[in-house]
Amino acid sequence: MKFEKHFPAERLKPYIKYFVVSENEFENEYKVFPSSGLVIGFQYKGQLATINNSIENKLNSAGITGITDGYKIFKNVADTGTILVYFTEIGFTHFASHPANELFNLSLSLDDIFDKSDVDEVEEKLTIATADKQRIKIIEQFLVSQLKDIKTDKLIVEAVKLIYQTNGTIRIKELNEKLFISQSPFEKRFRKVVGTTAKKFASIVRFNTVLDNLSNTKSLTEICYENNFFDQAHFIKDFKQFTGDTPENFKRFL
């Protein structure tokens, strides 16, 4: 299996965290945990599907997945190759006119968001391309062509920064006070730009901090209290929602 990160050209750095080239020569079923930004996928060979309640749903060869509040199960056929585009937390709104929250918990065809002929053109070029750098360049050219001339919402950028600084443990009331904005207009702006509520986004950041901590020598009790969970029951409930497993079982297989 191949899973290689590539960083974007300077023009795209404020909006794209990185690209991933993923290839799998065997049929495989796997879980994807919630991340803090939206993700586009282009299959240049093979086929992907999501699995929900044992039902397989084949995905379009070019698709986008919004922020999720739980894990998703994916399955690829043998010999599948995908380029994944990981947006920064505020990145998506600089390319599409859709508010990011409209994609919450969804996986859609990319031509629901962008012009179908533009998406088709990218897919055609990707099937002819023979090298990873070539494929990434094709996608970068597509993204630059879709880039909108809009101002970045600096207040939301600051909110995201504060959430990360506290590893997702900051209370939303405290966030509003620090940013000198009342909750209702703040939530509306945050959801539109980031793709979910500030509270849900903070819980995803906290979950990813917990995942990073699981691989070290700290006990689950230490991890639980360091990340401001009220008790272990809350910790286990949240963890299970994000991974489908208990922290103890999960840690065992690391």
ROLUM-733965 format. One line per 5 residues: number of its first residue (from 1); their letters; for each residue x, y, z of C-alpha. Coordinates in Angstrom, 1 decimal, padded with zeros to 4 digits. Layout:
! residues N
NUM> a> X,Y,Z ~ ... .
//
This chain:
! residues 254
1> mkfek> 000.0,000.0,000.0 ~ 001.2,003.5,-000.8 ~ 000.2,006.6,001.1 ~ 002.5,009.6,000.3 ~ 002.0,013.2,001.2 .
6> hfpae> 002.8,016.1,-001.2 ~ 002.7,019.8,-000.3 ~ 000.9,022.3,-002.5 ~ 002.4,025.1,-004.6 ~ 002.8,028.5,-002.9 .
11> rlkpy> -000.4,029.9,-004.4 ~ -002.5,027.2,-002.8 ~ -000.8,026.9,000.6 ~ -003.4,029.1,002.5 ~ -006.2,026.8,001.4 .
16> ikyfv> -004.7,023.3,000.9 ~ -002.8,021.5,003.7 ~ -001.5,018.7,001.5 ~ -002.2,016.1,-001.2 ~ -002.0,012.4,-000.6 .
21> vsene> -001.4,009.8,-003.3 ~ -003.0,006.6,-002.1 ~ -002.6,003.3,-003.9 ~ -003.8,-000.2,-002.9 ~ -003.2,-003.3,-005.0 .
26> feney> -005.6,-005.4,-002.9 ~ -009.3,-005.1,-002.1 ~ -009.4,-003.4,001.4 ~ -012.0,-002.2,003.9 ~ -010.9,000.5,006.3 .
31> kvfps> -012.1,003.2,008.7 ~ -011.6,006.9,008.2 ~ -011.8,009.1,011.4 ~ -013.1,012.7,011.5 ~ -010.6,015.3,010.3 .
36> sglvi> -010.8,019.1,010.7 ~ -011.2,020.0,007.0 ~ -013.1,018.9,003.9 ~ -011.5,016.4,001.5 ~ -011.7,015.9,-002.2 .
41> gfqyk> -010.8,012.6,-003.8 ~ -010.0,011.8,-007.5 ~ -009.8,008.0,-008.4 ~ -007.5,007.7,-011.4 ~ -007.9,003.9,-011.3 .
46> gqlat> -010.2,001.5,-009.5 ~ -013.3,002.2,-007.4 ~ -014.2,003.3,-003.9 ~ -017.3,002.7,-001.9 ~ -018.7,003.7,001.5 .
51> innsi> -020.2,001.0,003.7 ~ -023.2,001.9,006.0 ~ -025.1,-000.7,007.9 ~ -023.5,-003.4,005.7 ~ -024.8,-001.6,002.5 .
56> enkln> -022.2,-000.7,-000.1 ~ -022.5,002.6,-001.8 ~ -020.2,003.1,-004.8 ~ -018.6,006.6,-004.9 ~ -018.1,008.8,-008.0 .
61> sagit> -014.6,008.8,-009.3 ~ -014.3,012.4,-008.3 ~ -016.0,013.3,-005.0 ~ -015.9,015.5,-001.9 ~ -016.5,014.6,001.8 .
66> gitdg> -017.6,017.1,004.3 ~ -016.5,017.3,008.0 ~ -018.0,014.3,009.8 ~ -018.8,013.8,013.5 ~ -018.2,010.0,013.4 .
71> ykifk> -016.0,007.5,011.6 ~ -016.8,006.3,008.0 ~ -016.0,002.9,006.5 ~ -014.6,002.8,003.0 ~ -013.8,-000.1,000.7 .
76> nvadt> -011.6,-000.1,-002.4 ~ -011.5,-002.7,-005.2 ~ -008.1,-004.2,-006.1 ~ -005.7,-001.8,-007.8 ~ -007.2,001.5,-006.8 .
81> gtilv> -005.3,004.8,-007.0 ~ -006.6,008.0,-005.5 ~ -005.3,011.6,-005.1 ~ -006.7,013.2,-001.9 ~ -006.9,016.9,-001.4 .
86> yftei> -007.0,018.0,002.2 ~ -008.3,021.5,002.7 ~ -007.2,023.8,005.5 ~ -010.0,024.6,008.0 ~ -011.0,027.8,006.0 .
91> gfthf> -009.8,026.5,002.6 ~ -013.0,025.1,000.9 ~ -015.0,028.4,000.9 ~ -012.3,030.0,-001.3 ~ -013.2,027.6,-004.2 .
96> ashpa> -016.9,027.0,-004.0 ~ -020.0,029.1,-003.5 ~ -021.7,026.4,-001.3 ~ -021.4,027.1,002.5 ~ -019.1,024.4,003.9 .
101> nelfn> -021.8,023.2,006.4 ~ -024.0,022.0,003.6 ~ -021.6,019.1,003.1 ~ -021.6,018.1,006.8 ~ -021.6,014.3,007.1 .
106> lslsl> -022.0,013.9,003.3 ~ -019.9,012.4,000.5 ~ -021.0,014.0,-002.8 ~ -020.0,013.8,-006.4 ~ -017.6,016.7,-007.2 .
111> ddifd> -019.8,017.9,-010.1 ~ -022.4,018.8,-007.4 ~ -020.0,021.5,-006.4 ~ -018.0,022.4,-009.5 ~ -018.9,022.6,-013.2 .
116> ksdvd> -019.2,019.1,-014.6 ~ -017.2,019.9,-017.7 ~ -014.3,021.2,-015.6 ~ -014.4,018.0,-013.4 ~ -014.6,015.7,-016.5 .
121> eveek> -011.6,017.5,-018.0 ~ -009.5,016.9,-014.9 ~ -010.5,013.2,-014.8 ~ -009.6,012.7,-018.5 ~ -006.1,014.3,-017.9 .
126> ltiat> -005.6,012.1,-014.8 ~ -006.3,008.9,-016.7 ~ -003.5,009.8,-019.2 ~ -001.0,011.0,-016.6 ~ 001.7,008.5,-015.8 .
131> adkqr> 003.4,010.0,-012.7 ~ 002.3,011.3,-009.3 ~ 003.8,014.8,-009.8 ~ 002.0,015.1,-013.1 ~ -001.4,014.1,-011.5 .
136> ikiie> -000.9,016.6,-008.6 ~ 000.0,019.4,-011.1 ~ -003.3,018.7,-013.0 ~ -005.3,019.0,-009.8 ~ -003.4,022.1,-008.7 .
141> qflvs> -004.2,023.7,-012.1 ~ -007.9,022.8,-011.6 ~ -007.9,024.3,-008.1 ~ -006.2,027.5,-009.1 ~ -008.8,027.9,-011.9 .
146> qlkdi> -011.6,027.6,-009.3 ~ -010.0,030.0,-006.8 ~ -012.4,032.9,-005.9 ~ -011.3,036.4,-005.1 ~ -012.8,036.7,-001.7 .
151> ktdkl> -011.4,037.9,001.6 ~ -010.5,035.4,004.3 ~ -012.7,035.7,007.4 ~ -010.0,036.6,009.9 ~ -012.2,036.3,012.9 .
156> iveav> -012.9,032.6,012.0 ~ -009.2,032.1,011.4 ~ -008.5,033.4,014.9 ~ -011.3,031.2,016.4 ~ -009.7,028.1,014.7 .
161> kliyq> -006.3,029.1,016.1 ~ -007.7,029.5,019.7 ~ -009.4,026.1,019.4 ~ -006.1,024.5,018.4 ~ -004.1,026.3,021.1 .
166> tngti> -006.3,024.6,023.7 ~ -006.4,021.2,021.9 ~ -010.1,021.6,021.5 ~ -010.9,022.2,025.2 ~ -011.9,025.9,025.1 .
171> rikel> -015.5,026.6,025.9 ~ -017.5,028.3,023.2 ~ -018.6,031.0,025.6 ~ -015.0,031.8,026.4 ~ -014.3,031.8,022.6 .
176> neklf> -017.0,034.4,022.0 ~ -015.7,036.6,024.8 ~ -012.1,036.5,023.5 ~ -013.3,037.4,020.0 ~ -015.8,040.1,021.2 .
181> isqsp> -018.7,038.5,019.2 ~ -022.1,037.1,020.4 ~ -022.8,033.5,019.9 ~ -025.5,033.5,017.1 ~ -023.6,035.5,014.4 .
186> fekrf> -020.3,033.8,015.4 ~ -021.9,030.3,014.9 ~ -023.4,031.3,011.5 ~ -020.0,032.5,010.2 ~ -018.1,029.5,011.7 .
191> rkvvg> -020.4,026.9,010.2 ~ -020.4,028.5,006.8 ~ -016.6,028.7,006.6 ~ -015.4,025.6,008.5 ~ -018.3,023.2,007.8 .
196> ttakk> -019.7,022.5,011.3 ~ -020.3,024.2,014.6 ~ -017.4,025.5,016.7 ~ -018.4,023.0,019.5 ~ -018.3,020.1,017.1 .
201> fasiv> -015.1,021.3,015.5 ~ -013.5,021.6,018.9 ~ -014.5,018.1,019.8 ~ -012.8,016.8,016.6 ~ -009.6,018.7,017.5 .
206> rfntv> -009.8,017.2,021.0 ~ -010.3,013.7,019.6 ~ -007.3,014.0,017.3 ~ -005.2,015.2,020.3 ~ -006.4,012.1,022.2 .
211> ldnls> -005.4,009.9,019.2 ~ -001.9,011.4,019.3 ~ -001.6,010.8,023.0 ~ -002.7,007.1,022.8 ~ 000.6,006.0,021.3 .
216> ntksl> 002.6,007.3,024.3 ~ 003.0,005.9,027.8 ~ 000.2,007.9,029.5 ~ -002.6,006.0,031.1 ~ -006.2,006.4,029.7 .
221> teicy> -007.1,008.1,032.9 ~ -004.4,010.7,032.5 ~ -005.4,011.3,028.8 ~ -009.0,011.6,029.8 ~ -008.4,014.3,032.4 .
226> ennff> -005.7,016.2,030.5 ~ -008.2,016.6,027.7 ~ -010.9,018.0,030.0 ~ -013.4,015.1,029.9 ~ -015.7,015.2,032.9 .
231> dqahf> -015.2,011.5,033.6 ~ -014.2,008.3,031.9 ~ -017.8,007.5,030.8 ~ -017.9,010.7,028.7 ~ -014.4,009.9,027.3 .
236> ikdfk> -015.4,006.4,026.2 ~ -018.7,007.6,024.7 ~ -017.0,010.3,022.6 ~ -014.2,008.0,021.6 ~ -016.6,005.3,020.5 .
241> qftgd> -018.6,007.8,018.4 ~ -015.4,008.8,016.5 ~ -013.8,005.4,016.1 ~ -016.5,002.7,016.7 ~ -014.2,001.3,019.4 .
246> tpenf> -013.3,001.8,023.1 ~ -010.0,003.6,023.9 ~ -008.7,000.5,025.6 ~ -009.3,-001.8,022.6 ~ -008.0,000.8,020.2 .
251> krfl> -004.8,001.4,022.2 ~ -004.2,-002.4,022.3 ~ -003.8,-002.5,018.5 ~ -001.4,000.5,018.2 .
//
